[in-house]
Each structure stands twice: as C-alpha cells, then as structure tokens.
Amino acid sequence: MKRREFITLCVGAATWPLSARAQQGLTPVIGFLNAASAESYAPQLAAFLEGLRETGFVDGRNLAIEYRWGQDQNDRLPALAADLVRHHVAVIAATSTPAALAAKSATQTIPIVFESAADPVQLGLVESLNRPGGNVTGVTQLNVEVAPKRLEILHELFPAASVMAFLVDPSEPAVAEASANQMRAAADTLGLKLHVLNASSESDFDAVFAKVSQLRADALIISAGTAIFASRSGRLGALATEHGVPSAGPNHGFVRGGGLMSYGADIIEAYRLTGGYVGRVLKGEKPAELPVQQATKIELTINLKAAKALGITVPLTLLGRAEEVIE
C-alpha cells in the first residue's frame, strides 16, 4: 500500500461514524490516541497495526479503530481522551507520553496500553514495571535514560566542543525536566557547559538555531520522547545541515534529514510491541498483570556526508559500532 493511500485509510477510519462501523459487526473497537498526526506518524502507525496483526486483529476485518490525533497540540489530548471514554472503547492505545498521561487521567476502568520514551513509574503511569497494577500497562523506549550516551557519542565525534545546547519541549514537562536533569549531570561529568533550549512547535525551530549561534554553542542535542521532535526529526536534521551545526538526534530520521548522528531506541519496534499488547488485552489479559515491556534495541546512525561538511573525522571505532552509516 502506498504511503498516501495508507494515510487516507487511517484518516478515513477516524471519520467513519462508530455507530455505522458497529452495524457492520466490526468489534471490538479500540481507541488510538497520539499527540502528533497520522501523516507524521505513518511508519509508527504501520508498526502498531503490524503488532495487532501478529495477535490476530486486523482493522476493518475483526477490529475497528477510533483515531484521535492531537495535531502537535498537547492541550487537546485530555478532551480527545475523554471522547474515547464516552465511546466506551475496549482499549485505549495511548502512544506518546502526553497521550498516556491524558488517558490515565480520563479513565480508571478502560484498559490503557501506552507507548512512552520516559520511565512510566516516575511518570506515575504504573506502580512498577513488573506489576503495573490498575488498568494501565505498555511499552517504554527508555529513550530519556539513554540521552546522556547521546551526548557522550557526540563529544567523541567532536572532542573540540566545550559548549553544548540541549533542545526540549516544555509542553511535555515530565519528559523535559527528566531529560534536562540527566543531560546536565552528563555534561558536568564531561566538563562541558550546557544550555537548555525550548521548542514546542515547528515554528520555533528557526529561533532555536539562531539561539545556538547567539550562545556560541558548539553542538546541539535533540531530546527524545517528544512527539513534535519525533514527527519533525527530518526537518530538524535539515536545519542542522543548513546552519552547519554538529548535532545529535534520537532517531535515524534526524540523520536522514541531514543531522550528524542519532542514538536512541528503535521507536518502530516500540510501536509494534504496543500493538501486540493491545491485542493481548483484547483477548482477555489484564493490564495489571502484563509487565511493562522495554524496547531494548538501541541504534546508532552516523551521517558521513554531514561529518565531512562539518570538517569532522569519524573514528573508525565509532563507525564500527554504528547500525547505519549514511555516505
């Protein structure tokens, strides 16, 4: 299926009235809640649907999905979550940290399967990873926890750097605060000065790179775990190239857009696991008894073309550790 056809199918499913779909016998019905948009999250959504298929559920055949997209506006998520609750969906797939928090606030009875880059225990989503308790379980990338390693690798690539900038999304305060604290500690350990910058929408990106220049920062690191950065990673990578800023992002989309390197969990795998957990809950397993899964695959991607343009020589030892090298 072509990308445009796939997106059209997803958007069309979101607008087809639930009552009409129920008349066709398409049950059960699940809710899919995400902070971004269907177009920007097409690969992740495809992986989620694959996970459902692996457990025997196919949208339009023996399952119906009500899609609710925040369109990069996190303040819309509580109302969207409440709407899914009113529709009495069987399960809410709350993908992205703000969506998970909104879903948990909306219901204590409907099962919730989340996908999040941060520690779900610290976020208050579950009581523990092994015994979540309540109506919530899910998948974590723990991408926030590997953020300091992103800084270490960037410093290995660019050892002359002494001043770093770190970009977070203040509209996702739980992730932003945890990420900034960990990155400050890592910068102190490496003897680096760190500036924390903010962006909550794509319209903020140009100002971010202007600030990087104003602060005379040597390099920029992009926070993981935020919907806007994940969905606009290619744009951020392109801006890094345009401004000649050595940079590190959380996923390979950033590098393919022109960024120097990325290091982080495989978000596609996380969404596939999330779909699989939704299928297991539909089959009768209880969220309280399903341990939170961790997407443990960590990927390093390096852009040799960007490195050459920046005058950076990539050590062979680092190239040997990379899962993907763009030349």
Secondary structure in CASP SS format (residue, H / E / C, confidence):
PFRMAT SS
TARGET T0000
AUTHOR 0000-0000-0000
METHOD secondary structure of the structure
MODEL  1
M C 1.00
K C 1.00
R H 1.00
R H 1.00
E H 1.00
F H 1.00
I H 1.00
T H 1.00
L H 1.00
C H 1.00
V H 1.00
G H 1.00
A H 1.00
A H 1.00
T H 1.00
W C 1.00
P C 1.00
L H 1.00
S H 1.00
A H 1.00
R H 1.00
A H 1.00
Q H 1.00
Q C 1.00
G C 1.00
L C 1.00
T C 1.00
P C 1.00
V E 1.00
I E 1.00
G E 1.00
F E 1.00
L E 1.00
N E 1.00
A C 1.00
A C 1.00
S C 1.00
A C 1.00
E C 1.00
S C 1.00
Y C 1.00
A H 1.00
P H 1.00
Q H 1.00
L H 1.00
A H 1.00
A H 1.00
F H 1.00
L H 1.00
E H 1.00
G H 1.00
L H 1.00
R H 1.00
E H 1.00
T C 1.00
G C 1.00
F C 1.00
V C 1.00
D E 1.00
G C 1.00
R C 1.00
N C 1.00
L E 1.00
A E 1.00
I E 1.00
E E 1.00
Y E 1.00
R E 1.00
W E 1.00
G C 1.00
Q C 1.00
D C 1.00
Q C 1.00
N H 1.00
D H 1.00
R H 1.00
L H 1.00
P H 1.00
A H 1.00
L H 1.00
A H 1.00
A H 1.00
D H 1.00
L H 1.00
V H 1.00
R H 1.00
H C 1.00
H C 1.00
V C 1.00
A C 1.00
V E 1.00
I E 1.00
A E 1.00
A E 1.00
T E 1.00
S C 1.00
T H 1.00
P H 1.00
A H 1.00
A H 1.00
L H 1.00
A H 1.00
A H 1.00
K H 1.00
S H 1.00
A H 1.00
T C 1.00
Q C 1.00
T C 1.00
I C 1.00
P C 1.00
I E 1.00
V E 1.00
F E 1.00
E E 1.00
S E 1.00
A C 1.00
A C 1.00
D C 1.00
P H 1.00
V H 1.00
Q H 1.00
L H 1.00
G C 1.00
L C 1.00
V C 1.00
E C 1.00
S C 1.00
L C 1.00
N C 1.00
R C 1.00
P C 1.00
G C 1.00
G C 1.00
N C 1.00
V E 1.00
T E 1.00
G E 1.00
V E 1.00
T E 1.00
Q C 1.00
L C 1.00
N C 1.00
V C 1.00
E C 1.00
V C 1.00
A H 1.00
P H 1.00
K H 1.00
R H 1.00
L H 1.00
E H 1.00
I H 1.00
L H 1.00
H H 1.00
E H 1.00
L H 1.00
F C 1.00
P C 1.00
A C 1.00
A C 1.00
S C 1.00
V E 1.00
M E 1.00
A E 1.00
F E 1.00
L E 1.00
V E 1.00
D C 1.00
P C 1.00
S C 1.00
E C 1.00
P H 1.00
A H 1.00
V H 1.00
A H 1.00
E H 1.00
A H 1.00
S H 1.00
A H 1.00
N H 1.00
Q H 1.00
M H 1.00
R H 1.00
A H 1.00
A H 1.00
A H 1.00
D H 1.00
T H 1.00
L H 1.00
G C 1.00
L C 1.00
K E 1.00
L E 1.00
H E 1.00
V E 1.00
L E 1.00
N E 1.00
A C 1.00
S C 1.00
S C 1.00
E H 1.00
S H 1.00
D H 1.00
F H 1.00
D H 1.00
A H 1.00
V H 1.00
F H 1.00
A H 1.00
K H 1.00
V H 1.00
S H 1.00
Q H 1.00
L C 1.00
R C 1.00
A C 1.00
D C 1.00
A E 1.00
L E 1.00
I E 1.00
I E 1.00
S C 1.00
A C 1.00
G C 1.00
T C 1.00
A H 1.00
I H 1.00
F H 1.00
A H 1.00
S H 1.00
R C 1.00
S H 1.00
G H 1.00
R H 1.00
L H 1.00
G H 1.00
A H 1.00
L H 1.00
A H 1.00
T H 1.00
E H 1.00
H H 1.00
G C 1.00
V C 1.00
P C 1.00
S E 1.00
A E 1.00
G E 1.00
P C 1.00
N C 1.00
H H 1.00
G H 1.00
F H 1.00
V H 1.00
R H 1.00
G C 1.00
G C 1.00
G C 1.00
L C 1.00
M E 1.00
S E 1.00
Y E 1.00
G E 1.00
A E 1.00
D C 1.00
I H 1.00
I H 1.00
E H 1.00
A H 1.00
Y H 1.00
R H 1.00
L H 1.00
T H 1.00
G H 1.00
G H 1.00
Y H 1.00
V H 1.00
G H 1.00
R H 1.00
V H 1.00
L H 1.00
K C 1.00
G C 1.00
E C 1.00
K C 1.00
P H 1.00
A H 1.00
E H 1.00
L C 1.00
P C 1.00
V C 1.00
Q E 1.00
Q E 1.00
A C 1.00
T C 1.00
K C 1.00
I E 1.00
E E 1.00
L E 1.00
T E 1.00
I E 1.00
N E 1.00
L H 1.00
K H 1.00
A H 1.00
A H 1.00
K H 1.00
A H 1.00
L C 1.00
G C 1.00
I C 1.00
T C 1.00
V C 1.00
P C 1.00
L H 1.00
T H 1.00
L H 1.00
L H 1.00
G H 1.00
R H 1.00
A C 1.00
E C 1.00
E E 1.00
V E 1.00
I E 1.00
E C 1.00
END
